[in-house]
Amino acid sequence: MIETTGLGALLVIGLMFLVTLSTRLGGVFVMSYIPISYRVKQFIQAMSGSVLVAILAPMAVTGDNGARLALLSTAIVMLLVKKPLPAITVGIATAALYRML
């Protein structure tokens, strides 16, 4: 077991850096051999949405009412405005206001 104080913490951070860097560079390396066809482009575009759903779905199920209200308001603003930054801003503000009151 690695000690997580002092030098051990730096070693853990360094190992995490190397793993993250290798997965990022590995993805670029593998994708350099794959031609970007229409199907591959669709897959890449759909992947970001599926990751977002995978992150938000547990929050919708197990989160408090502030989280659910924030998700709902974010979804509504995103559908109306079709821009992520205002939608995210409204979601954060909604959760903050709900929890403040």
Backbone bond lengths (Angstrom), bond angles and torsions (degrees), N, CA, C in turn:
res aa  C-N    CA-C-N  psi(-1)  N-CA   C-N-CA  omega(-1)  CA-C   N-CA-C  phi
1 M - - - 1.438 - - 1.514 108.78 -
2 I 1.344 116.38 138.61 1.458 121.40 -179.33 1.523 109.25 -88.37
3 E 1.322 115.08 132.97 1.460 120.16 178.01 1.530 108.72 -69.45
4 T 1.324 117.30 133.35 1.472 120.51 -174.86 1.519 112.28 -101.75
5 T 1.307 117.07 33.18 1.459 120.78 172.50 1.514 107.61 -127.93
6 G 1.313 116.49 147.10 1.452 121.19 176.63 1.508 113.35 61.49
7 L 1.325 115.92 -120.99 1.458 122.11 -176.71 1.523 111.96 -66.00
8 G 1.330 118.03 -32.22 1.468 121.42 178.15 1.521 111.58 -62.94
9 A 1.335 116.43 -39.70 1.465 120.25 178.72 1.520 110.31 -65.59
10 L 1.310 117.28 -41.36 1.467 120.33 177.39 1.524 111.12 -64.08
11 L 1.319 117.21 -37.12 1.460 120.81 177.79 1.526 111.01 -65.09
12 V 1.316 117.25 -42.22 1.469 121.24 178.04 1.525 110.26 -63.74
13 I 1.326 117.37 -43.52 1.469 120.88 178.58 1.523 110.44 -63.25
14 G 1.326 116.70 -41.62 1.465 120.50 177.89 1.520 112.50 -62.94
15 L 1.331 116.70 -41.94 1.469 120.24 177.78 1.525 111.17 -65.36
16 M 1.327 117.08 -40.78 1.464 119.87 177.46 1.521 110.37 -63.72
17 F 1.328 118.05 -38.42 1.453 122.38 177.04 1.525 110.53 -61.59
18 L 1.321 117.08 -46.00 1.466 120.53 -179.07 1.526 112.32 -64.75
19 V 1.313 117.03 -40.48 1.471 120.21 178.61 1.523 110.16 -65.36
20 T 1.331 116.85 -44.84 1.466 120.58 179.40 1.523 110.85 -63.20
21 L 1.315 116.72 -45.58 1.461 121.11 179.67 1.529 111.30 -62.47
22 S 1.318 117.28 -41.95 1.470 119.69 -178.79 1.530 111.74 -67.83
23 T 1.330 118.02 -35.76 1.465 118.41 177.51 1.523 110.68 -70.29
24 R 1.315 118.01 -38.69 1.472 120.60 177.75 1.527 110.71 -64.84
25 L 1.323 117.05 -51.09 1.460 119.96 -179.66 1.524 111.59 -67.29
26 G 1.323 116.99 -33.54 1.463 120.36 177.39 1.516 111.74 -64.01
27 G 1.333 117.00 -39.59 1.457 120.26 177.35 1.512 112.20 -63.93
28 V 1.330 116.31 -42.55 1.468 120.49 177.48 1.525 109.96 -64.23
29 F 1.336 117.27 -41.59 1.459 121.30 179.79 1.526 111.50 -62.91
30 V 1.325 117.17 -46.30 1.465 120.69 -179.51 1.522 110.55 -65.48
31 M 1.339 117.10 -43.06 1.462 120.12 -178.65 1.523 112.61 -68.60
32 S 1.342 117.84 -18.19 1.468 119.23 177.14 1.523 111.57 -69.58
33 Y 1.335 117.62 -17.89 1.463 121.62 178.43 1.529 112.80 -97.99
34 I 1.320 117.68 -4.25 1.455 120.62 -177.84 1.522 108.61 -106.03
35 P 1.337 116.99 121.59 1.468 117.93 177.50 1.528 110.43 -68.77
36 I 1.323 115.78 137.68 1.464 120.84 -177.56 1.532 108.53 -82.96
37 S 1.310 115.12 88.81 1.457 120.91 177.08 1.530 108.93 -87.88
38 Y 1.313 116.30 178.63 1.460 121.03 179.64 1.530 110.45 -61.70
39 R 1.320 117.31 -41.67 1.478 121.04 -179.42 1.518 111.98 -66.57
40 V 1.326 116.82 -40.42 1.469 120.55 178.54 1.532 109.56 -65.80
41 K 1.323 116.52 -41.24 1.463 120.42 178.33 1.530 111.01 -62.45
42 Q 1.332 117.55 -41.69 1.463 120.81 176.66 1.526 111.13 -62.86
43 F 1.335 116.74 -41.70 1.464 121.43 179.18 1.524 110.80 -60.75
44 I 1.331 116.96 -45.63 1.465 121.07 -178.58 1.521 110.22 -64.43
45 Q 1.338 117.29 -41.10 1.459 120.10 179.79 1.532 111.53 -67.73
46 A 1.320 117.57 -36.43 1.465 120.88 -179.82 1.529 111.54 -74.47
47 M 1.320 117.23 -25.22 1.456 121.03 -177.01 1.526 111.56 -63.34
48 S 1.326 118.21 -39.97 1.463 119.53 -178.66 1.528 110.95 -65.07
49 G 1.319 117.05 -38.78 1.460 120.01 177.61 1.513 112.56 -66.08
50 S 1.325 116.12 -38.61 1.462 119.10 -179.11 1.529 111.01 -69.97
51 V 1.314 117.65 -34.22 1.464 120.58 176.12 1.524 109.72 -66.12
52 L 1.325 116.51 -41.72 1.459 120.42 178.33 1.525 111.54 -61.86
53 V 1.323 116.91 -43.22 1.469 120.68 178.27 1.529 110.13 -64.48
54 A 1.318 117.34 -39.79 1.461 120.46 179.73 1.526 111.79 -64.51
55 I 1.306 117.13 -29.70 1.463 120.37 178.13 1.528 110.90 -79.68
56 L 1.339 116.96 -40.55 1.461 120.58 -173.14 1.523 114.38 -85.08
57 A 1.319 118.84 -27.41 1.468 120.98 -177.00 1.530 112.62 -59.70
58 P 1.328 119.75 -46.04 1.475 118.13 177.47 1.525 112.75 -61.84
59 M 1.347 116.73 -33.55 1.454 119.41 178.86 1.529 110.66 -66.84
60 A 1.332 116.44 -36.28 1.463 119.94 179.10 1.518 111.07 -68.14
61 V 1.318 117.14 -31.46 1.463 121.27 -177.34 1.527 111.44 -85.12
62 T 1.326 117.25 -47.44 1.466 120.21 -172.78 1.522 113.78 -104.33
63 G 1.333 117.97 -6.43 1.454 120.53 -177.54 1.519 112.51 -74.42
64 D 1.319 114.85 169.33 1.463 119.61 177.44 1.529 109.91 -80.65
65 N 1.319 116.33 -179.97 1.462 120.53 -178.52 1.525 112.11 -64.92
66 G 1.320 117.89 -30.02 1.456 120.86 176.55 1.523 111.22 -63.40
67 A 1.329 116.51 -42.05 1.467 120.89 178.37 1.521 110.77 -66.59
68 R 1.323 116.44 -42.39 1.470 119.66 179.66 1.526 111.23 -65.00
69 L 1.320 117.17 -41.51 1.454 120.77 178.76 1.536 110.93 -66.05
70 A 1.317 115.91 -38.51 1.466 120.04 176.89 1.527 110.62 -63.79
71 L 1.332 117.72 -43.28 1.465 120.75 178.18 1.523 110.97 -63.00
72 L 1.309 116.90 -42.46 1.460 120.88 179.92 1.527 111.14 -64.33
73 S 1.321 117.17 -46.93 1.468 119.73 -179.23 1.529 111.09 -66.53
74 T 1.322 117.56 -37.02 1.465 120.69 176.69 1.521 110.64 -63.04
75 A 1.321 116.61 -43.93 1.468 120.39 -179.76 1.524 111.12 -63.69
76 I 1.317 116.90 -42.16 1.472 120.34 -179.17 1.526 110.49 -64.63
77 V 1.330 117.02 -47.13 1.465 119.96 179.88 1.525 110.75 -64.57
78 M 1.314 117.41 -38.47 1.465 120.46 179.24 1.527 110.60 -63.82
79 L 1.333 117.26 -40.33 1.458 120.43 178.42 1.532 111.79 -67.48
80 L 1.327 117.08 -34.96 1.458 120.41 -178.51 1.532 112.58 -79.48
81 V 1.335 116.45 -47.13 1.463 121.28 -172.20 1.536 112.13 -93.43
82 K 1.338 116.44 -30.18 1.465 123.44 -178.52 1.540 113.24 62.36
83 K 1.332 115.00 31.05 1.469 121.07 174.65 1.517 107.97 -131.86
84 P 1.334 117.51 130.24 1.470 119.20 -173.38 1.523 115.02 -70.67
85 L 1.330 118.72 -36.80 1.464 119.41 -174.53 1.531 112.95 -63.41
86 P 1.344 119.49 -47.50 1.470 117.40 175.97 1.530 112.82 -62.91
87 A 1.323 116.84 -35.90 1.465 120.11 179.69 1.527 110.96 -64.86
88 I 1.318 116.87 -43.40 1.460 121.10 179.19 1.530 109.90 -65.04
89 T 1.329 116.28 -41.26 1.463 120.73 179.19 1.523 111.14 -60.67
90 V 1.321 116.24 -45.33 1.463 120.37 178.83 1.531 110.50 -63.85
91 G 1.326 117.54 -40.48 1.463 120.53 178.87 1.513 112.89 -62.71
92 I 1.319 116.78 -43.97 1.467 121.01 179.19 1.522 110.14 -65.60
93 A 1.336 116.05 -43.89 1.469 119.74 179.53 1.517 111.13 -63.69
94 T 1.341 116.92 -39.49 1.466 120.47 179.29 1.526 110.82 -62.72
95 A 1.333 116.44 -46.44 1.470 119.28 179.69 1.529 110.60 -63.04
96 A 1.332 116.84 -41.23 1.462 120.02 -179.31 1.531 111.12 -64.89
97 L 1.337 116.65 -44.31 1.463 119.39 179.55 1.521 111.91 -64.80
98 Y 1.329 116.10 -42.10 1.476 119.82 179.76 1.529 110.14 -61.37
99 R 1.311 116.21 -45.15 1.473 119.41 -176.78 1.527 111.94 -74.13
100 M 1.337 116.33 -26.06 1.459 119.39 177.33 1.526 110.44 -71.86
101 L 1.321 116.04 -38.05 1.468 120.11 -178.95 1.492 107.99 -85.40
